[in-house]
């Protein structure tokens, strides 16, 4: 039966302008609520096999 369960192919990454990122939405919201990084988180949807550090770095380079 387990083979019939479709595994996710993408994941959500919650990141801040300083490059810090997490995969847990609740943790991201908590960090925002205490203004931990001086900005609100942004969201990337990436393949589960993606290099998260590289993807976040690239996104930050494009947005600046």
PDB file of N, CA, C and O in Angstrom:
ATOM      1  N   UNK A   1       0.809  -1.199   0.000  1.00  0.00           N
ATOM      2  CA  UNK A   1       0.000   0.000   0.000  1.00  0.00           C
ATOM      3  C   UNK A   1       0.855   1.267   0.000  1.00  0.00           C
ATOM      4  O   UNK A   1       0.470   2.263  -0.612  1.00  0.00           O
ATOM      5  N   UNK A   2       1.989   1.248   0.665  1.00  0.00           N
ATOM      6  CA  UNK A   2       2.815   2.444   0.721  1.00  0.00           C
ATOM      7  C   UNK A   2       3.251   2.908  -0.660  1.00  0.00           C
ATOM      8  O   UNK A   2       3.416   4.106  -0.892  1.00  0.00           O
ATOM      9  N   UNK A   3       3.437   1.973  -1.571  1.00  0.00           N
ATOM     10  CA  UNK A   3       3.881   2.353  -2.902  1.00  0.00           C
ATOM     11  C   UNK A   3       2.803   3.105  -3.668  1.00  0.00           C
ATOM     12  O   UNK A   3       3.093   3.731  -4.687  1.00  0.00           O
ATOM     13  N   UNK A   4       1.568   3.054  -3.195  1.00  0.00           N
ATOM     14  CA  UNK A   4       0.476   3.764  -3.844  1.00  0.00           C
ATOM     15  C   UNK A   4       0.346   5.207  -3.353  1.00  0.00           C
ATOM     16  O   UNK A   4      -0.363   6.006  -3.965  1.00  0.00           O
ATOM     17  N   UNK A   5       1.016   5.541  -2.269  1.00  0.00           N
ATOM     18  CA  UNK A   5       0.964   6.896  -1.737  1.00  0.00           C
ATOM     19  C   UNK A   5       1.948   7.757  -2.528  1.00  0.00           C
ATOM     20  O   UNK A   5       3.144   7.471  -2.581  1.00  0.00           O
ATOM     21  N   UNK A   6       1.425   8.803  -3.134  1.00  0.00           N
ATOM     22  CA  UNK A   6       2.271   9.668  -3.953  1.00  0.00           C
ATOM     23  C   UNK A   6       3.108  10.567  -3.051  1.00  0.00           C
ATOM     24  O   UNK A   6       2.580  11.295  -2.210  1.00  0.00           O
ATOM     25  N   UNK A   7       4.411  10.502  -3.241  1.00  0.00           N
ATOM     26  CA  UNK A   7       5.332  11.333  -2.479  1.00  0.00           C
ATOM     27  C   UNK A   7       5.358  12.738  -3.086  1.00  0.00           C
ATOM     28  O   UNK A   7       5.274  12.895  -4.304  1.00  0.00           O
ATOM     29  N   UNK A   8       5.476  13.755  -2.231  1.00  0.00           N
ATOM     30  CA  UNK A   8       5.542  15.123  -2.770  1.00  0.00           C
ATOM     31  C   UNK A   8       6.794  15.306  -3.620  1.00  0.00           C
ATOM     32  O   UNK A   8       7.840  14.718  -3.347  1.00  0.00           O
ATOM     33  N   UNK A   9       6.668  16.128  -4.649  1.00  0.00           N
ATOM     34  CA  UNK A   9       7.808  16.406  -5.520  1.00  0.00           C
ATOM     35  C   UNK A   9       8.374  17.804  -5.276  1.00  0.00           C
ATOM     36  O   UNK A   9       9.452  18.139  -5.767  1.00  0.00           O
ATOM     37  N   UNK A  10       7.637  18.620  -4.512  1.00  0.00           N
ATOM     38  CA  UNK A  10       8.118  19.956  -4.199  1.00  0.00           C
ATOM     39  C   UNK A  10       8.041  20.203  -2.693  1.00  0.00           C
ATOM     40  O   UNK A  10       7.372  19.474  -1.960  1.00  0.00           O
ATOM     41  N   UNK A  11       8.739  21.243  -2.252  1.00  0.00           N
ATOM     42  CA  UNK A  11       8.721  21.633  -0.851  1.00  0.00           C
ATOM     43  C   UNK A  11       8.701  23.154  -0.771  1.00  0.00           C
ATOM     44  O   UNK A  11       9.166  23.840  -1.681  1.00  0.00           O
ATOM     45  N   UNK A  12       8.164  23.669   0.313  1.00  0.00           N
ATOM     46  CA  UNK A  12       8.165  25.105   0.539  1.00  0.00           C
ATOM     47  C   UNK A  12       9.322  25.466   1.459  1.00  0.00           C
ATOM     48  O   UNK A  12       9.549  24.827   2.486  1.00  0.00           O
ATOM     49  N   UNK A  13      10.041  26.499   1.066  1.00  0.00           N
ATOM     50  CA  UNK A  13      11.165  27.017   1.830  1.00  0.00           C
ATOM     51  C   UNK A  13      10.804  28.442   2.236  1.00  0.00           C
ATOM     52  O   UNK A  13      10.392  29.252   1.406  1.00  0.00           O
ATOM     53  N   UNK A  14      10.963  28.732   3.505  1.00  0.00           N
ATOM     54  CA  UNK A  14      10.661  30.053   4.047  1.00  0.00           C
ATOM     55  C   UNK A  14      12.002  30.710   4.352  1.00  0.00           C
ATOM     56  O   UNK A  14      12.791  30.183   5.137  1.00  0.00           O
ATOM     57  N   UNK A  15      12.263  31.868   3.730  1.00  0.00           N
ATOM     58  CA  UNK A  15      13.590  32.475   3.865  1.00  0.00           C
ATOM     59  C   UNK A  15      13.484  33.975   4.126  1.00  0.00           C
ATOM     60  O   UNK A  15      12.456  34.606   3.879  1.00  0.00           O
ATOM     61  N   UNK A  16      14.592  34.518   4.637  1.00  0.00           N
ATOM     62  CA  UNK A  16      14.672  35.938   4.955  1.00  0.00           C
ATOM     63  C   UNK A  16      15.787  36.584   4.147  1.00  0.00           C
ATOM     64  O   UNK A  16      16.608  35.898   3.539  1.00  0.00           O
ATOM     65  N   UNK A  17      15.806  37.904   4.149  1.00  0.00           N
ATOM     66  CA  UNK A  17      16.761  38.652   3.334  1.00  0.00           C
ATOM     67  C   UNK A  17      18.218  38.412   3.722  1.00  0.00           C
ATOM     68  O   UNK A  17      19.117  38.665   2.921  1.00  0.00           O
ATOM     69  N   UNK A  18      18.462  37.928   4.936  1.00  0.00           N
ATOM     70  CA  UNK A  18      19.845  37.643   5.338  1.00  0.00           C
ATOM     71  C   UNK A  18      20.309  36.254   4.898  1.00  0.00           C
ATOM     72  O   UNK A  18      21.454  35.877   5.151  1.00  0.00           O
ATOM     73  N   UNK A  19      19.427  35.487   4.238  1.00  0.00           N
ATOM     74  CA  UNK A  19      19.794  34.173   3.727  1.00  0.00           C
ATOM     75  C   UNK A  19      19.404  33.010   4.620  1.00  0.00           C
ATOM     76  O   UNK A  19      19.518  31.855   4.211  1.00  0.00           O
ATOM     77  N   UNK A  20      18.941  33.296   5.841  1.00  0.00           N
ATOM     78  CA  UNK A  20      18.494  32.218   6.729  1.00  0.00           C
ATOM     79  C   UNK A  20      17.212  31.622   6.158  1.00  0.00           C
ATOM     80  O   UNK A  20      16.373  32.353   5.630  1.00  0.00           O
ATOM     81  N   UNK A  21      17.053  30.307   6.257  1.00  0.00           N
ATOM     82  CA  UNK A  21      15.844  29.668   5.761  1.00  0.00           C
ATOM     83  C   UNK A  21      15.447  28.493   6.647  1.00  0.00           C
ATOM     84  O   UNK A  21      16.274  27.913   7.351  1.00  0.00           O
ATOM     85  N   UNK A  22      14.150  28.154   6.593  1.00  0.00           N
ATOM     86  CA  UNK A  22      13.602  27.000   7.304  1.00  0.00           C
ATOM     87  C   UNK A  22      12.584  26.328   6.394  1.00  0.00           C
ATOM     88  O   UNK A  22      12.138  26.913   5.407  1.00  0.00           O
ATOM     89  N   UNK A  23      12.222  25.105   6.731  1.00  0.00           N
ATOM     90  CA  UNK A  23      11.213  24.391   5.955  1.00  0.00           C
ATOM     91  C   UNK A  23       9.878  24.309   6.676  1.00  0.00           C
ATOM     92  O   UNK A  23       8.911  23.775   6.133  1.00  0.00           O
ATOM     93  N   UNK A  24       9.817  24.836   7.896  1.00  0.00           N
ATOM     94  CA  UNK A  24       8.616  24.745   8.710  1.00  0.00           C
ATOM     95  C   UNK A  24       7.890  26.086   8.736  1.00  0.00           C
ATOM     96  O   UNK A  24       8.443  27.082   9.203  1.00  0.00           O
ATOM     97  N   UNK A  25       6.654  26.118   8.238  1.00  0.00           N
ATOM     98  CA  UNK A  25       5.882  27.354   8.158  1.00  0.00           C
ATOM     99  C   UNK A  25       5.641  27.965   9.536  1.00  0.00           C
ATOM    100  O   UNK A  25       5.740  29.182   9.696  1.00  0.00           O
ATOM    101  N   UNK A  26       5.329  27.139  10.527  1.00  0.00           N
ATOM    102  CA  UNK A  26       5.077  27.661  11.869  1.00  0.00           C
ATOM    103  C   UNK A  26       6.329  28.311  12.459  1.00  0.00           C
ATOM    104  O   UNK A  26       6.240  29.339  13.129  1.00  0.00           O
ATOM    105  N   UNK A  27       7.478  27.720  12.214  1.00  0.00           N
ATOM    106  CA  UNK A  27       8.726  28.310  12.691  1.00  0.00           C
ATOM    107  C   UNK A  27       8.975  29.654  12.006  1.00  0.00           C
ATOM    108  O   UNK A  27       9.410  30.609  12.649  1.00  0.00           O
ATOM    109  N   UNK A  28       8.699  29.726  10.707  1.00  0.00           N
ATOM    110  CA  UNK A  28       8.863  30.985   9.980  1.00  0.00           C
ATOM    111  C   UNK A  28       7.948  32.065  10.547  1.00  0.00           C
ATOM    112  O   UNK A  28       8.365  33.210  10.721  1.00  0.00           O
ATOM    113  N   UNK A  29       6.716  31.702  10.832  1.00  0.00           N
ATOM    114  CA  UNK A  29       5.779  32.673  11.392  1.00  0.00           C
ATOM    115  C   UNK A  29       6.212  33.122  12.784  1.00  0.00           C
ATOM    116  O   UNK A  29       6.053  34.289  13.140  1.00  0.00           O
ATOM    117  N   UNK A  30       6.757  32.198  13.571  1.00  0.00           N
ATOM    118  CA  UNK A  30       7.259  32.551  14.890  1.00  0.00           C
ATOM    119  C   UNK A  30       8.433  33.524  14.766  1.00  0.00           C
ATOM    120  O   UNK A  30       8.492  34.522  15.485  1.00  0.00           O
ATOM    121  N   UNK A  31       9.357  33.237  13.866  1.00  0.00           N
ATOM    122  CA  UNK A  31      10.503  34.133  13.665  1.00  0.00           C
ATOM    123  C   UNK A  31      10.039  35.526  13.247  1.00  0.00           C
ATOM    124  O   UNK A  31      10.600  36.526  13.693  1.00  0.00           O
ATOM    125  N   UNK A  32       9.024  35.594  12.400  1.00  0.00           N
ATOM    126  CA  UNK A  32       8.477  36.894  11.995  1.00  0.00           C
ATOM    127  C   UNK A  32       7.837  37.608  13.188  1.00  0.00           C
ATOM    128  O   UNK A  32       7.975  38.823  13.331  1.00  0.00           O
ATOM    129  N   UNK A  33       7.143  36.861  14.037  1.00  0.00           N
ATOM    130  CA  UNK A  33       6.417  37.481  15.150  1.00  0.00           C
ATOM    131  C   UNK A  33       7.352  38.123  16.162  1.00  0.00           C
ATOM    132  O   UNK A  33       6.961  39.056  16.864  1.00  0.00           O
ATOM    133  N   UNK A  34       8.584  37.632  16.244  1.00  0.00           N
ATOM    134  CA  UNK A  34       9.556  38.238  17.159  1.00  0.00           C
ATOM    135  C   UNK A  34      10.576  39.093  16.405  1.00  0.00           C
ATOM    136  O   UNK A  34      11.574  39.532  16.976  1.00  0.00           O
ATOM    137  N   UNK A  35      10.316  39.323  15.124  1.00  0.00           N
ATOM    138  CA  UNK A  35      11.180  40.144  14.267  1.00  0.00           C
ATOM    139  C   UNK A  35      12.636  39.681  14.361  1.00  0.00           C
ATOM    140  O   UNK A  35      13.547  40.493  14.523  1.00  0.00           O
ATOM    141  N   UNK A  36      12.837  38.392  14.258  1.00  0.00           N
ATOM    142  CA  UNK A  36      14.157  37.798  14.440  1.00  0.00           C
ATOM    143  C   UNK A  36      15.176  38.228  13.378  1.00  0.00           C
ATOM    144  O   UNK A  36      16.375  38.262  13.653  1.00  0.00           O
ATOM    145  N   UNK A  37      14.716  38.550  12.188  1.00  0.00           N
ATOM    146  CA  UNK A  37      15.651  38.841  11.098  1.00  0.00           C
ATOM    147  C   UNK A  37      15.471  40.222  10.491  1.00  0.00           C
ATOM    148  O   UNK A  37      16.130  40.549   9.504  1.00  0.00           O
ATOM    149  N   UNK A  38      14.597  41.038  11.059  1.00  0.00           N
ATOM    150  CA  UNK A  38      14.409  42.392  10.565  1.00  0.00           C
ATOM    151  C   UNK A  38      13.633  42.484   9.266  1.00  0.00           C
ATOM    152  O   UNK A  38      13.528  43.559   8.675  1.00  0.00           O
ATOM    153  N   UNK A  39      13.093  41.371   8.823  1.00  0.00           N
ATOM    154  CA  UNK A  39      12.258  41.351   7.625  1.00  0.00           C
ATOM    155  C   UNK A  39      11.275  40.189   7.756  1.00  0.00           C
ATOM    156  O   UNK A  39      11.472  39.286   8.569  1.00  0.00           O
ATOM    157  N   UNK A  40      10.235  40.223   6.962  1.00  0.00           N
ATOM    158  CA  UNK A  40       9.288  39.107   6.940  1.00  0.00           C
ATOM    159  C   UNK A  40       9.803  38.049   5.969  1.00  0.00           C
ATOM    160  O   UNK A  40      10.518  38.357   5.015  1.00  0.00           O
ATOM    161  N   UNK A  41       9.428  36.801   6.227  1.00  0.00           N
ATOM    162  CA  UNK A  41       9.915  35.720   5.366  1.00  0.00           C
ATOM    163  C   UNK A  41       9.266  35.775   3.986  1.00  0.00           C
ATOM    164  O   UNK A  41       8.169  36.306   3.809  1.00  0.00           O
ATOM    165  N   UNK A  42       9.964  35.222   3.040  1.00  0.00           N
ATOM    166  CA  UNK A  42       9.488  35.010   1.683  1.00  0.00           C
ATOM    167  C   UNK A  42       9.365  33.496   1.500  1.00  0.00           C
ATOM    168  O   UNK A  42       9.884  32.726   2.308  1.00  0.00           O
ATOM    169  N   UNK A  43       8.678  33.071   0.437  1.00  0.00           N
ATOM    170  CA  UNK A  43       8.461  31.640   0.220  1.00  0.00           C
ATOM    171  C   UNK A  43       8.956  31.239  -1.175  1.00  0.00           C
ATOM    172  O   UNK A  43       8.675  31.905  -2.171  1.00  0.00           O
ATOM    173  N   UNK A  44       9.685  30.152  -1.209  1.00  0.00           N
ATOM    174  CA  UNK A  44      10.094  29.523  -2.461  1.00  0.00           C
ATOM    175  C   UNK A  44       9.491  28.128  -2.514  1.00  0.00           C
ATOM    176  O   UNK A  44       9.449  27.432  -1.499  1.00  0.00           O
ATOM    177  N   UNK A  45       9.034  27.719  -3.665  1.00  0.00           N
ATOM    178  CA  UNK A  45       8.620  26.331  -3.854  1.00  0.00           C
ATOM    179  C   UNK A  45       9.671  25.686  -4.738  1.00  0.00           C
ATOM    180  O   UNK A  45       9.887  26.100  -5.877  1.00  0.00           O
ATOM    181  N   UNK A  46      10.324  24.662  -4.195  1.00  0.00           N
ATOM    182  CA  UNK A  46      11.430  24.017  -4.876  1.00  0.00           C
ATOM    183  C   UNK A  46      11.204  22.514  -4.994  1.00  0.00           C
ATOM    184  O   UNK A  46      10.446  21.938  -4.214  1.00  0.00           O
ATOM    185  N   UNK A  47      11.850  21.881  -5.956  1.00  0.00           N
ATOM    186  CA  UNK A  47      11.825  20.413  -6.001  1.00  0.00           C
ATOM    187  C   UNK A  47      12.457  19.860  -4.720  1.00  0.00           C
ATOM    188  O   UNK A  47      13.351  20.487  -4.152  1.00  0.00           O
ATOM    189  N   UNK A  48      12.008  18.715  -4.273  1.00  0.00           N
ATOM    190  CA  UNK A  48      12.547  18.137  -3.036  1.00  0.00           C
ATOM    191  C   UNK A  48      14.037  17.825  -3.159  1.00  0.00           C
ATOM    192  O   UNK A  48      14.725  17.706  -2.145  1.00  0.00           O
ATOM    193  N   UNK A  49      14.535  17.694  -4.361  1.00  0.00           N
ATOM    194  CA  UNK A  49      15.952  17.386  -4.568  1.00  0.00           C
ATOM    195  C   UNK A  49      16.816  18.632  -4.744  1.00  0.00           C
ATOM    196  O   UNK A  49      18.024  18.517  -4.952  1.00  0.00           O
ATOM    197  N   UNK A  50      16.218  19.815  -4.665  1.00  0.00           N
ATOM    198  CA  UNK A  50      16.949  21.061  -4.915  1.00  0.00           C
ATOM    199  C   UNK A  50      17.995  21.333  -3.849  1.00  0.00           C
ATOM    200  O   UNK A  50      17.863  20.893  -2.707  1.00  0.00           O
ATOM    201  N   UNK A  51      19.023  22.053  -4.227  1.00  0.00           N
ATOM    202  CA  UNK A  51      20.025  22.573  -3.297  1.00  0.00           C
ATOM    203  C   UNK A  51      19.436  23.858  -2.721  1.00  0.00           C
ATOM    204  O   UNK A  51      19.458  24.903  -3.372  1.00  0.00           O
ATOM    205  N   UNK A  52      18.913  23.778  -1.506  1.00  0.00           N
ATOM    206  CA  UNK A  52      18.179  24.892  -0.918  1.00  0.00           C
ATOM    207  C   UNK A  52      19.079  26.104  -0.723  1.00  0.00           C
ATOM    208  O   UNK A  52      18.685  27.224  -1.048  1.00  0.00           O
ATOM    209  N   UNK A  53      20.281  25.896  -0.197  1.00  0.00           N
ATOM    210  CA  UNK A  53      21.193  27.024   0.014  1.00  0.00           C
ATOM    211  C   UNK A  53      21.443  27.779  -1.294  1.00  0.00           C
ATOM    212  O   UNK A  53      21.393  29.008  -1.330  1.00  0.00           O
ATOM    213  N   UNK A  54      21.705  27.051  -2.336  1.00  0.00           N
ATOM    214  CA  UNK A  54      21.987  27.669  -3.640  1.00  0.00           C
ATOM    215  C   UNK A  54      20.748  28.382  -4.179  1.00  0.00           C
ATOM    216  O   UNK A  54      20.864  29.485  -4.714  1.00  0.00           O
ATOM    217  N   UNK A  55      19.578  27.785  -4.050  1.00  0.00           N
ATOM    218  CA  UNK A  55      18.345  28.392  -4.558  1.00  0.00           C
ATOM    219  C   UNK A  55      18.021  29.689  -3.819  1.00  0.00           C
ATOM    220  O   UNK A  55      17.634  30.677  -4.442  1.00  0.00           O
ATOM    221  N   UNK A  56      18.176  29.689  -2.503  1.00  0.00           N
ATOM    222  CA  UNK A  56      17.907  30.900  -1.719  1.00  0.00           C
ATOM    223  C   UNK A  56      18.916  31.981  -2.085  1.00  0.00           C
ATOM    224  O   UNK A  56      18.537  33.136  -2.280  1.00  0.00           O
ATOM    225  N   UNK A  57      20.190  31.625  -2.181  1.00  0.00           N
ATOM    226  CA  UNK A  57      21.228  32.584  -2.547  1.00  0.00           C
ATOM    227  C   UNK A  57      20.930  33.202  -3.909  1.00  0.00           C
ATOM    228  O   UNK A  57      21.048  34.414  -4.088  1.00  0.00           O
ATOM    229  N   UNK A  58      20.545  32.366  -4.862  1.00  0.00           N
ATOM    230  CA  UNK A  58      20.242  32.849  -6.208  1.00  0.00           C
ATOM    231  C   UNK A  58      19.032  33.782  -6.179  1.00  0.00           C
ATOM    232  O   UNK A  58      19.047  34.825  -6.833  1.00  0.00           O
ATOM    233  N   UNK A  59      18.002  33.431  -5.443  1.00  0.00           N
ATOM    234  CA  UNK A  59      16.812  34.277  -5.351  1.00  0.00           C
ATOM    235  C   UNK A  59      17.158  35.639  -4.752  1.00  0.00           C
ATOM    236  O   UNK A  59      16.675  36.670  -5.221  1.00  0.00           O
ATOM    237  N   UNK A  60      17.986  35.638  -3.725  1.00  0.00           N
ATOM    238  CA  UNK A  60      18.376  36.905  -3.084  1.00  0.00           C
ATOM    239  C   UNK A  60      19.218  37.769  -4.023  1.00  0.00           C
ATOM    240  O   UNK A  60      19.093  38.993  -4.009  1.00  0.00           O
ATOM    241  N   UNK A  61      20.064  37.155  -4.827  1.00  0.00           N
ATOM    242  CA  UNK A  61      20.874  37.905  -5.795  1.00  0.00           C
ATOM    243  C   UNK A  61      19.981  38.543  -6.858  1.00  0.00           C
ATOM    244  O   UNK A  61      20.227  39.676  -7.272  1.00  0.00           O
ATOM    245  N   UNK A  62      18.962  37.836  -7.297  1.00  0.00           N
ATOM    246  CA  UNK A  62      18.052  38.344  -8.320  1.00  0.00           C
ATOM    247  C   UNK A  62      17.203  39.490  -7.777  1.00  0.00           C
ATOM    248  O   UNK A  62      16.906  40.441  -8.500  1.00  0.00           O
ATOM    249  N   UNK A  63      16.814  39.402  -6.507  1.00  0.00           N
ATOM    250  CA  UNK A  63      15.906  40.402  -5.951  1.00  0.00           C
ATOM    251  C   UNK A  63      16.612  41.676  -5.511  1.00  0.00           C
ATOM    252  O   UNK A  63      15.952  42.652  -5.155  1.00  0.00           O
ATOM    253  N   UNK A  64      17.941  41.684  -5.529  1.00  0.00           N
ATOM    254  CA  UNK A  64      18.652  42.896  -5.098  1.00  0.00           C
ATOM    255  C   UNK A  64      19.219  43.642  -6.265  1.00  0.00           C
ATOM    256  O   UNK A  64      19.848  44.685  -6.085  1.00  0.00           O
TER     257      UNK A  64
END
